[in-house]
Structure formats: structure tokens, C-alpha cells
Amino acid sequence: MSSLDRYTVIVTPDDPNYLACAPAIPGCYAIGDSPEVARRELGHVFAMIVEEHAEQCRPLQPDVPDLLDVIEAQCSHPA
């Protein structure tokens, strides 16, 4: 089972709330009235996404740093 702790999480103000997201996972975002609430809600969203992927036998995306390495490599060596 995957854990949200393995992913980069970004929490930003979104007046008057806060937005938390795991950019590597499409659709993995939540809003709360404090950073802590947004992060907690993100945990619930993540759990639903993990369950959906497990039911469909699909792996989760790698974390953002892994994706950034790929993008950087592609940009450094254009075809």
C-alpha cells in the first residue's frame, strides 16, 4: 500500500482557504480552512485514489522529483 508520505505535498494559501496537492498524482488535491485541515483532507483523497488504482490494478505515478528528472533529461537532450 502506498503512503502519501512518499510523495511531495504542496500546501498554498487560496484565500480564504488553503489548497493541498500531491502534484505527481492527477486529481489529488484538497481544500481546508487551515494548512493542517487541507493536508488531512488530502490524506482522505489520496486513500480514495489508492483504492481506485488497486481495484483497477494500476500503479500510482512516481513522485514529482522522478518526473522532474525525466523532464530535465528530455529538455537537456532535445530530439
HELIX and SHEET records of a PDB file:
HELIX    1   1 LEU A    4  ARG A    6  5                                   3    
HELIX    2   2 PRO A   35  GLU A   55  1                                  21    
HELIX    3   3 VAL A   64  SER A   76  1                                  13    
SHEET    1   A 3 ILE A  10  ASP A  14  0                                        
SHEET    2   A 3 ASN A  17  CYS A  21 -1                                        
SHEET    3   A 3 TYR A  29  GLY A  32 -1                                        
END                                                                             
